[in-house]
Structure formats: structure tokens, C-alpha cells
Amino acid sequence: MKNLVTITNKSLALFIICLLAFLVLCVSWQVISRYVLGAPSTETDELARYLFMWIAMIGAAYTTGQHRHLAIDLLMMKLTGVKKSIIGLIIQASIISFSSIVLLYGGALLVSSTLENGQITPVLGWKMGYIYLCLPISGVLMIFYASLDAISILQHFSGQPAVVAENH
């Protein structure tokens, strides 16, 4: 299990880095074409928007797995023992519920409906359903990480050794 988490973490990090590098190239070309050449590139403008979506959604899943997502943990810092474990499980269950309903189910509906309707991007001509795939993919990843965290909390609570490292 630890190998799967390590491979997932490294793959996501590499994927996000590649997307970010490509985004920087697109935006740089956009600036050069607009201000130096006097003819803005509409392709890179649209592509940058879609790359930003993917970076945001996959990055959110990655940071969830790294425990670096935005959190207000004042209550968690004050609690200990059973109470801290219960709150931790409630938090992980909330993440799993949200990711399942909104990102996975809602995202899958959005992908399928836009593919069925044949909606395409205005400039690039790509199918929008493929652009929206970042939603269910990030949902699956968040469910994966939150499930591992819930298992880790339950194992810690029961005194069993953890399956994965505390900070993935």
C-alpha cells in the first residue's frame, strides 16, 4: 500500500509540474504575441484557462494527500485521544462525501452530458467533456487519500500499526 501511495504522489507531482510548465509557456507566448508581435494568440489564451483548471483540481487532490490543503485545525490542535480520532474521522468522512457526490458523481454527469451534447471549445475545437475530466479524476484521488487517512486513524485508535506513513 505504501508503494501505491508513493507512486501516486510522485506521479501527481510530476503531472502537475508538467502542466504548470506548459501553462507558463502558454502565458509567456500570449504576452509575447500580444505586446511584441501585436497579434494575440487566441489558442494559448484558451489553453491556459483549461490548464489552470486541471492544475487547480489535480493540485487540490495532491495537497489533500500531502495534508497541506487549507484547513482550520484549531479544534484538532486542542483535542487529544478518542475525541481527536472521532473528529478526524468526521473530517475524512466529509471529504469522502463531498468528493463522491460533487466531484465524482457530479463531475461524471457533467463529462457525460457535455460529451453527449457535443459541446466543443470555441477556439481549439476540443470536446469539453475531456476538459471536465479533471473533476471526477480529482474526486477519485481525494477519496483515495481521505480513505487512507481514515484507515490510518482507525488503526491508530485500535493500536494496530499504520498501513501507510502519517504524512504520505
N, C-alpha and C positions, 0 to 999 in steps of 0.2 A: 504494500500500500504506500509505503514511504517513497518507493521509486516512482510510482504513478504520480504522486504529488510533486516530486522534484521535476519530473519530465514535463508535467503540466505547467508548473511555474516557469521553467526555463523557456518552454515553447511560447507561452503567452508573452513573456518579457521580450523575446526576440521578435515576435509578431508585432507587438506594439512599437518597438524601436524602429522596425522597418516601415511601418505605416507612418510614424512620426517623421522619419527622414524623408519619405516620399511627400508628405504634407509640406515640409519645409521647402523642398524643391519646387512644388507646385506654386506655393505662395511667392517664393522668390521669383519664379518665372512670371507670375502675374504682375508683380511690381515692376520688373524689368520691361515687360511688354507694354505695360500701361504708361510708365513715365519715361522710358528711354526710347522705345520704338513707336510710341504714340498710338498703338493699336492693342487694346487689352484682349487677352486670351480668355474667351468665354469657357473653353473646355476646362482649363485649370481652375477657374473660379468655381464651377460646379463640382469638379472632382475634389477640391479642397473641402467643400461642405460635407460631402459624403465620407471622406477620410476622417474628418473631425468627428462625425457621428460614430464611426467604428472605433476610433481611438477612445472616445468617451465611454462607450458601452463596454468594450472589452477591457479597458483600463479600470472601470468600476469593478468588474468581476475580479480582475487581478488584485486590486487593492483590498477587496474583501478577503481574498485568500491570504494576503500578507498582513491582515489586521491593521491596515493603515487607512481605512476608509474613515470618513467623517463620522465622529461619534461623540456623544455627550456621556462620558463614563464616570461622572461624579458619583452616582449611586453605586456603581460597581466598585469603585475605589473604597467606599465606606463599608461595604458588606464583606463578610467572610463566611466560610463553611457552606452549609446547606443553602442558606439564603442566596449567596453569590452564585451557586450552581443552578438554583431554580431560576433566578433572573437571567443567567447566561443561556439556559435552555429556552426560556421565553423569547429572548432576543433572536436566537438561532431559528426558532420556530417561526418567528415573524419574518425573518429574512427568507426562509424557505417558502412561506405562504405567499409573500409578495412576489418573489421571483417566479413561483409556479403560476400564479394567477395572471399577473400583469405582463411579465416578460416572456415566459414560456408559452402560456395559453394565448394571451392577447397578441403577443408578437407573432406566433404561428398563424393566428387568424388573419392578422394584417398581411403577412407574407403571402398566404394562400389567396386572399381576396384581391390583392394587387396583381398577383400573377394571373389569376383568372380574368380580371378586368383588362389585362394587357397594358397597364399603365407603364409608361416609359419615361426616362429622364428627358428633359427638354433639349439639351444640347448633345449629350453623349449618346442618347438613344438606348441606354441600358434599361433592363426591366427593373422597376422599382422594388419588386419583391425581393430581389437579390440584395439590394441596398438595405432593406429592412431585416435581413437575416441576422444582423448584429443583435437584435433584441432577443430572439429565442436562444441564440448561442450564449449570450451573456447570462441569460436566465439559467441555462443548464450549468454553466460554470459556477454561478453563485449558489445554486442548490448543492452542487458538489462540495464546495468549500464549507458552506454552512452545515451540511450533513457531517462532514469530518469534524467540525468544531463541536457539534452536538454529541457525537460519539466520544470525542475526547473528554468532554465534560462528564458524561455518564461514566466513562471508565475511571476518571479521576475520583469521582464521587464514590464509586464502588470499590476503589482501591486496586483496580487492575492496571497493569502498565498500558500506557497510551499507545495506540496503533501508529500515530504519526507524531512528528515533533510539534511542540507547542506553537511555534511560530513558523509553520510550514516552510 
